[in-house]
Amino acid sequence: MNTNEFKAARIRKGYTQEKLSKLLGVTKSSLSRKENGLTPFNCIEVSILKEILKLTPEEIDNIFFNEKVVFKTTKNNTG
């Protein structure tokens, strides 16, 4: 998770942690842990945040799915 981008989006939209946590249905400390990358947001929370913060698909990818996955191919030596 890109914690800096999430914090920036929250602040840009004018939400405090306290206000956003109430809208999300979690405690302020839970949101703080999630915002700092200590615990992950679940799919339902990401969907709710998308609506509250009016996040674009690109912003969602950048904030929540920013890790790159690399696949290494190997030769199949089955004959």
C-alpha positions, 0 to 999 in steps of 0.5 A: 500500500502506498501510505503517502498517497492514501494520506494525501487523498484523505487530506485533499478531500478534507477528511480527518482520520476521525471523520473518515473512520466513522464513515468507514465504520472503524475506530480511529486507531484502526484507521490509523494502523491501516493508513500507516500500512500496519494492517491492510484494508479489506475489499469492502473498505477499499470499495467504501473509500473509493466512493467516499474519497471519489478515487479514480481507478488509477488512484485505487491501483496506485494506493492499494495495489502498487506492488509489482508482480514479476513472473519468472518463466522456466523451461519445461523439460518434459521431453 
